[in-house]
Amino acid sequence: MGLFKSAYEKELDSVIKKLQMNLSNNYKDAAQENFKELQTLFERLVTEGKLKEKVKAQYEKTISEYAEKLKGYAHKDQKPYWT
């Protein structure tokens, strides 16, 4: 990501930062919520035409990487230790 970012890119980066923090702290539900927030924000910015093509491609890649990381990443999918 570049040195000079638009306000929209900073907004996306802020959500990504929260997502990374929740992932590192193993807050599964919060991380899932942040990911949904990231997807919604990205889709809105794309439909409004606020992102340049190059920036759009970078965030699409980032979102797809997080989608892969977060597959099955929830407390409900976790097996209890006593079984």
Secondary structure, 3 states (H helix, E strand, C coil): CCCCCCHHHHHHHHHHHHHHHHHHCCCHHHHHHHHHHHHHHHHHHHHCCCCCHHHHHHHHHHHHHHHHHCCCCCHHHCCCCCC
